[in-house]
């Protein structure tokens, strides 16, 4: 459904809709720019710092004197940097290895590392310490890695002496020279009882008797020297340059700049030749699995090389002024140049700057084009922008920035001489398209996992920050882009109990508390967008103490934000979002209660590719301050690891339904049919038949019903039509799971796939990817009754409370089935704190083709005893089809009775339990012990009453067709519907439209569900629905032309409906 071209209001020539002839493609494979061989750009190069500008530095030093938190930043930087001042220049310079020393992110390739862990006696036990568990001390134990379990060190030989024996006339390690001069160091000195060659690594790894290659030295080089993650001193060069940089910026002490420039000079000598493809996967080096990654990069893999390049570029800009005033530095690097025959002159400030610019900054663009620097969305874009701003040269800088937005992407080029028979190249940053098409209307990227989606924002932020206020190119303004603004507000609404971000996809741990957000990014988001929810989140992250909230240390008035946040919180209250639906992302968070007694249920129906799982219509439950039905979260190993493919990311490990013993097909987003957010009842109903192409119905309806401020329950109806086998999978949190009403018999060995299929059986994996073989300790009831329950006594695994609160999650199933089984599923074992197992309930129904199932259940999160006296299926009158209507009777502990009814057909009137009359889509009625009606909640329904009542028929929904809608990416959007005139109570109906959801028919690729911000009539038959910032744009009409118009999720004439909620 292409749209017509429309004004777009984007910066920098509408975010650079460049044609395919842009110079970037032709530059793939270019040689490094060397002095005297630069392109003919304008000779008006860098004259001072352009990222850490004089104004920013002056602000930082002033803030250090004004604020304790800024002084603490200075003190931390100085403490981290001071040890490097004691390292002689010659030693620091010589610590930088050349290309000839390999790099690998694991001591084994990732899939073997998960199974074997360590060559020492601890084996896989080391994986309890995480994916990268080895300890490193670059000064006390150079070229050694140490087990955190046993303290054993590897390699077993003296590689430091072997390395020194191989330094050639250029100051670089030559492996052949080392073998000639230092073969005596290739002997097992540490553990001779294991054999002379055991654990010996000459840089190419040690091959054990089973053929496994252990790359101790490459691991040390990767983690010990080049790359750093978290608050460690690993990644020596990154840690040194960042701490020296900050210490210099905060204090002006030139000693820090001197040491940083010594290191930066040597890195610039070796960085041009760096190429990890010289250390390939098949030889035991892990720089990405070439089956799914490029496995390219410079010092490390291309994704993480973005971080390496960033710290080099920032260090150069920070240290730039000190080069003019450090003759000792110039004398040192000139002497090294002469000693080792380095061809680049460095005896003057101009020459040293040219050396760093030519061998670092100018290599960034070709390295991106050759996929040596290329990460998740935003990562290489930020590196390019940073290089452009710091290089600060007309022609070159805007070429880098233009490439960020240029159409293109990652492509494979056949090359029989390349390590994997192909080269990966990047033909354009494609940011103009990515922001429009891959970032949805809620602000989420296409990664599915919240952590990775926030990574998009955090990766793009340095780019936005680098060009924000950059005088040479003022037109690049990411902060002015609608989709970028929406990214700041994407994550906060899905926060549950103000404590958890659901572990959707490759994200988080199994039930661990934690909000995927950081204070600095959230503060930037609030300052740039003014979104009150951002201010409330700041207040939450700061634990209510705004005295520590501030902007950047480089801001002129960094604490001004405190008063702004306080004002928002005073006006809107603290962070506590109500029920939320993000139909663009595919998430519904149903919430009930207040304070510590809050309950919540969430449903995910969004992306399942990339770092997503095959988990559409997955359900989670929170209560008692805990995650009571935790998703497994981040796998032991990403990529094509069998455990990830067959278990962690498989459908059966999630709380959803498996059809025909196979995981779901990938999809973008389901189609909501009901989205309800009442004060007592909230609900979501979503159709996702794309998940199983041979299935005609795959729909979940979940309603959360509030009992009082302290308690709630959910009624869940999962309807499936198609296939021959349906397995409803559900698991609670860690702790004992006890069944009531089932006659379970323990299976002798095997797995849920069968007694003859071993746990994690690889042969079963190759035949099917159901994941059934990853469920163990199986009990089965092969003739279950229609009603039974399982109660999880959920342990406080993550010590959320001072004492265990006796939390429970109770599932009552109201569905006839052929078998019910209980089995253990194992969360990722290398994530510290994860429970050893979770107990799964699996409900199986079998039949012929086009099997139809309606799995109806009630979920109750509670503390201590249940608040429900009884739960059962309610009877239906003779005219009702059980496949389209499900009714549940819930008796509360105080004698009140709830009826919850879900129907797919709003044209049929149903009689429930010979007591209730209902017509519509969703209804909840609460009857007091004296027979009076306490609560009546209708959504998309006309009738909900006792049989002896005769109430006026309610207006179930407003229907119409799309007459017109907002064209282009605009901050305010609307849809105008042509409708039948609203009869009676027009004002009341319009008020109910505010906050309701309009569902517009689409072509099925994505949904057309939008929250209505306000509504007004335009004549008797036209209804104007304001959607706020929810864009109607799906993507570009031509992905190679940012100015060629748009594709929309709807067309004029598309049917639309707005189900109305009536609650009394």
BELMONOR-V816307 format. One line per field, one symbol per residue. burial: b if it has 16 or more other C-alpha atoms within 10 Angstrom, else e. Layout:
burial = ???
This chain:
burial = ebbebeebebbbebbbbbeeebebbeebeeebbbeeeeeeeeeeebebbbbbeeebbbbbbbbbeeeebbbebbbebbebbbebeeeebeebbebbbbbbbbbbbbbbbbbbbbebbbbbebebbbbbbebbbbbbbbeeeebbbbbbbeebbbbbbbbebbbbbbbeeebbbbbebbbebbeebbbbbbbeeeebbbbbbbbbbbbeeeebbbbbbbbbbbbbbbbbeeeebbbbbbbbbbbbbbbbbbbeebbbbbbbbbbbbbbbbbbbebbbbbbbbebbbbbbbbeeebbbbbbbbbbbbbbbbbbbbbbbbbbbbbbeeeeebbeebbebbeeeeeebbbbbbeebbbbbbbbbbbbbbbbbbbbbbbbbbbbbbbbbbbbbbbbbbbebbbbbbbbbbbbbebeeeeeeeebbeebbbbbbbbbbbbbbbbbbbbbbbbbbbbbbbbbbbbbbbbbbbbbbebeebebbbbbebbbbbbbbbbbbbbbbbbbbbbbbbbbbbbbbbbbbbebebbbbbbbebebbbbbbbbbbbeebebeebbbbbbbbebbebbebbbebbeeeebbbbbbbbbbbbbbbbbbbbeeebbbbbbbbbbbbbebbbbbbbbbbbbbbbbbbbbbbbbbbbbbebbbbbbbbbbbbbbbbbbbbbbbbbbbbbbbbbbbbbbbbbbbbbbbbbbbbeebbbbbbbbbbbbbeebbbbbbbbbbbbbbbbbbbbbbbbbbebebeebebeebeebbbbbeebbbbbeebbeeebbbbbbbbbbbbbbebbebbbbbbbbbbbeeeeeeebebbbbbbbbbbbbbbbbbbbbbbbbbeebbebbbbbbbbbbeeebbbbbbbbbbbbbbeebbbeebbbbbbeeebeeeebbbbbbbbeeebbbbbbbbbebebbbbbbeebbbbbbbbbbbbeeeeebebbbbbbbbbbbbeeeeeeebbbbbbbbbbbbbbbbbeebbbbbbbeebeeeeeebbebbbbbbbbbbbeeebbbbbbbbbbbbeeeebbbbbbbbbbbbbbbbebbbbbbbbbbbbbeeebbbbbbbbbe
